């Protein structure tokens, strides 16, 4: 029997055909044909992601011609122009889009990392991650592919964009407008009398969140108004594991197993001389946290905590809510201290963030780890990876030690149970 932690994955149909062969099947401007092929391949596992910005109407119009009932995800960051929200309603009605889903950031992340709404000023990457990448990743659970409106002419990084991308999270990104020029977008909107975004006529040719979007001047690139003054060209939802747009072929497989599949890990190793006031998406060893507690508390970015086997989680109990992930080290298969750490985090301190097992994580341990509160596993062992990919974890039906506050192991350790009524002593 399979453990409940596992959700077996069906073979991706794109692999059988070959991503390169698929890209070769389509003419450079056959955008509607690309969407139709994606709908045929992926069915109800296909979604559309749209910013409802300046050019979005062209893609959404093509989507409506193929299937107006396709799910369309709109990332409402809480910082959009009012005109953008109004444009969403206009396009829904005009194009007959029946399943537009508004995605919002986790309110707990906003309270923790951006309580005053100014994170974008000093760290737009983290702001985008909290307000866009995280909500989208959650929404895409259960989908095999998603359609984007990206085009080659927009940035240098997008200059080699194919129609179909196989990315490091094993999903397919479909880019129907990849080969379109700016003139093609304008012509399509004109030919079909499609409504413009209200701000387009005011010089906003690429529209995102209000604080990070400005009008462009004469002769400027169409996306020059995005993140003006920052060394930034992408919001983050199109970054691959390396921080760049994925090539047509998949990169090295992700090593983090979470929610029944291997996923891209946003956390990176902590540099030796890293500034703890400014780092983000790293696991900081508990010893460093204790020695640099003020810097950790002042850091506005998402951070993780690394607990070694000999560490005492009690030493940072008051600051656990500061961390979005806690990595617990297993230095050897027979070292069980990490199980106790996870139980302390969940049962005594009520920690609700991610708890990941790192180090010597093997197949036989994962079911027991999950019972103790682990929900993510950094797997390096090849045999364990294969077992997880195939869903070959044994069910745990008998155990000697209960976990949590209500679990009682049936038929075990009866000598520890108190009788219902007092037993009279013999004279």
N, C-alpha and C positions, 0 to 999 in steps of 0.2 A: 504493500500500500504506500501511497505517496504522502509525505508530510504536508500539512495544510499550508506551510510556508511556500510551497512550490506551485507555480502556475505554468504548466508546460506551454511552450510556444509552438505554434504551427510554423512550418517552413515558409519563409518569405517568398512569395511567387516571383519577386523580382530576381532572386538568385538563380532560378532555373533558366530564365531568359538571358540574364547577363546584362548588367547595367550599361556596358559600352554598346552592346548590340541594340538595346532599347533606345539609347540616345541617337544611334545612327539611323533609326527608322523614321525620324521626323524632320521635315523641312524646317529651316530656320524660323519661319514666321507662322507655322501652323499651331498657334497657341490653343485654339479651340480643340484641335485634334489631340494635343498633349493632355488637356483636361479630360477629354472623353476616354483616352486610353487609361489615365489614372483612375477614373471612376470605374472602368471595366475591371481593372486589376485589383483594386482595393475595396470596392463596394462601400459598405457602411463603416469601414475602417479608415476612410479618407475624410479629412477636415480641411478647412480653409482658414488661414490666419491673415487678417487684414487690419491695417492701421486706420482705415477709412480716411486716409490722407488725400493729398493732392491728386495722385494718379490711381487711387484704389478703385475708382468707379470703372475703369477699363477692365481690370481683372474680374471684378464682381459681376459685370455685365456678361462676360464670357461664361462665368460660372453659372449664372442664371439661365443661360441658353442650354447648358448641359444638364443641370439639375439644381433648381432653385431651393431644393430641400436639403442640400448639403450643409452640414454644420459649419458655421462661420464664427470664428473666435475673434472677439474684439477685446484687446487688452486695455481696460480702463484703469490707467495708472493713478487716477485721482488728480492728475495735473494736466489734463487735456484742455484745450481751448473749448469754451462753450459752443463755438461754431462746429467743432468736430463732433460733439455729441449730437447736435442738431442734424448734422450731415448723415450720421448713422440712421436716424429715423427716416430721413428723406430717401436714402438708398434702399432701405428695407421695403418701403412702400412702392417706390418706383420700379424696383427690379423683382419684387415678389419674393424676396429672401425670407423663408419661413422659419429658419432656425439660427438666428444670430444670438450667440451666447456671449454675455459680457463677463470677462474675467477680471477679478480685482485682487490686489495684494493681500496677503495675510495681515490682519490688523495687529497681531502680536509682533510680527516683524517690524511693522511701522512704529509701534510703541517702543520697541527695543532699539532699533537702529536709526530711525528718522522721526523722532517725536515732534520736532518743530518744522518738518518739511523742508529742510535746507541741505540735506545730504547731497543733492545734485551739485551744489556750489563747489564742494571740495572733492567729491568722489562720485562723479556721474556713473562710473562703471558699477559700483555697488548699488546705487540708486536704481539703475536699470535692472540689475539682477533681482532685487527685491520686488520691484513693481512690475516687471515684465517676464523675466526668465523663469523665476520660481512659479508664478501662477500658470504660465504656459506649460511648463513641464508637468505639472499636476493634471492639467486639462487634457494633455495628450496621452495619458495613460489609457491603454486600450485601443489606440489608433496606430495604424501601421505607416501612414503617410500623411503629409500635409502640404497644401498648396501655398506658395508664397508669391508676392508680386515683384520680386527682385529682378533687376535688369543689368546687363553687362555694362552699359554706359554710365551707371550711377557712380561707381567708385573703382579705383584701381584693383582693390581686392576682389571685386565682382567681375573683373574683366575676363575670367575664364569660366564663368558660370555655365554649367550644362543644364539641359532640361530636367534631368533626373540625377539627384545626388544620393549616394549611399553613405550615410554619415556614421559617426562612431557610436551612436546609440541604437544602431540597427533599424532606424526608420528611414523612409525615403522622403526627401524634400523634392517637391515638384515645382519647377520654375517655368511656367508657360510663356512668360514674357521675357525670358532670358536674352533673346536675340533682338528684341524690339529696340528701336531708337526712340529718342524723345519725340521725333516727328511722327512716329507710328502711334504713340500714345495720343498725341494731340489729334491726329486724323481719326482715330477710332472714336474718341469722344465727340468730335464734330459730326462724323458720319451717322452716328446713332443718337445725336442730340441728347447726350448724357449730362446730368447736372454737375456743375463744377463745385468743388469745395468753396464755401463762402470766402475764405481767405486767399484763394489762389489769385484773384484779380488784384490783391493788395501786395503782390510780390512774394507770397509764401509758396514757393514751388516744391518744397519738401516739408511735410508737416508732422511733427511729433508732439511731445509734451511742450506746454507753453513756456516754461522757464528755459528750455534748451532749444527753442526754435525762433528764428528771426527771419525777416524778409531779406531777399538778396538784392544787391545792387546791379546796375547795368554791367554786363560782361562777366558776372560771377557765375560759377558752376551752380547747377540746379540744387545741389545739396550743401552749398556753402553756408546756408543758414542753420544747419544742424550742428549743435554743440560748438558754436562759434567761440574760438579762443581756447578750445581743448584739443588735445591730440587724440581725437576720437572720431570714428567714422561709422561704427555699428553699435546698436543698442545692446547686443549680447545674445539675442535669441538665435542668431545665425552663426555664433561662434562654435567651432568644433572643439574637441578636447585640447587642441594645441593653442586655442585662442584665435584661430584663423578659420576662414571658410573651408569646409571640407572639400577635398578633391573628389572626382567621380568614384574612386575606390576607397574602401573603408580603411581607416587607420588601425593601429593596434587595438585589440578588443579591450573594452573597459574591464576593470578588475573589481568594481564595487557591486555586490549583489544586494539588491533592495527591492522590495515589493514584488518578489517573484521573478526578477530578471536582472541581468547585468546592465548597469547604467553608467553614464559618464559622471565622474566624480568632480565636483566643483572645487574640492579642497586640493591644495598643492603643498609640497614640502616646505617647512619653515627654513628660511635662509639662516646661515650661521650668525650673520651680523644684522639681522632684520630689525627694523625700528618697530617695537611693539606698540607704539602709539598709532602707527599707520598701516600695519599689515592687515590683510583680509583673506578670508577663506584658507586659513592654515590652522593646524592643531598645535597649540602651544603646550609644551610639557608642564605638568603641574608644578614642578620645581621652579620653572621660570615664571609661572603665574604668581607664585608666592613671593618671589624676589622682586617682581615688577608689577605689583597689584595696582598701583596708581595708574601706570601706563595702560594696563589692560582695561581699567575702568574708563579711562579717557578715550580709548579707541572707539570711534563710532561705527566701525565696520563689523560685518559678521565674522565671528571667530569660533574656533573649536578648541577643545581641551583634550590633551593626551594624558592618560593615567597609566603609568607603568605598574607592574605587578606589586612592587613594594610600596607604592604610594598610598596615602590615606585620603580618600575622597572627602572625609570629614574636614580636612584642612581648608577646603574651598567651598564648603557647603553654602555659605551665604552668597556666593557669587555664581552659583550654577546657572541661574537664569540668564547670565551674561552670554552663555555659550549656546550656539545653535546645534552643535554636534559634540558628543563626547566619544573619543576613541579610547577603548580599553585594550591594553596590550596583553597578549598571551605569548610569553617567551618560549613556552614548550607545551607539548600536548598534555603532559601530566600536571601542569600548573593550573590549579583551579581557582586561584584567587580572583581572577577576573569575573567569575560567576557571582561571587559575593559582592563585588563592586557594582555590578549591574543591578542586583537586587536592592542594594542600598540606594542607588540613584532613583529607582522606580518606586520602591516601597516606603523608604524612610523619608526621602527628600522630595518625592513627588515630581521628579524631573520628567518632562514630556517631550523633550527634543530627541534628536536621533542619537542612539547609542550604537556604535559600530565596534565590531571585534576586529582587531588587527594583530598581525604576527602569525603564530602557528595555528591557523584556522583550517581544520580538516573536516571531512564529511561527517564523521561520527559525532562531532561536537555541536554542529549547527542546530539540530533540534533542541538540545538542552540549552544552548545559548538563547534561543528564541523564547523558551519558557521563562528564562530569567530576565527578559526585557530587552535583549538585543534585537534590533530591527534592520541592521545593515552589517555586511560582512566583507572585509577587504581580503579577497582570496588570491593567493599567489600559487597555491598548489594545483598543478594541472589536473590531477585525478579528481580533486574536489570541484574544480571548475566544470569538468565534463559531467560529473554527477548532478550538479545544480542545473546545468543546461538541459539535461535529459529528464530532470525531475525524478531522480533516483535516490531520494532520501527516505529512509525507513520511518514509519510512524512510531512514535513513542507511546506505548500503551501501558507500560508498567514502570513505576518509579518509586524510589524509597524515601524521597524527601520532598515535601510540598513547597510550593512557592506562592507568593502573594498572600492575601489575607483570608481567602475563602477556600483555597484548594485543600482537599483532604484525600490522601492516597488510600483508596479502598483496599482493605485487607492487609494493610501494612502497619507495622509498629503499634499494634493494639495495646501493648503494655504501657504506652504513654497516655492513653486516653483515660480521662477521669470518669468514674461511674456516675450515672444519673442521680443515684441516691447514696447517702453516706453508708458505709459498711460498718456494722456494729463490731466492736472488738470482742474477742473472747475474754471471759473473766480469768 
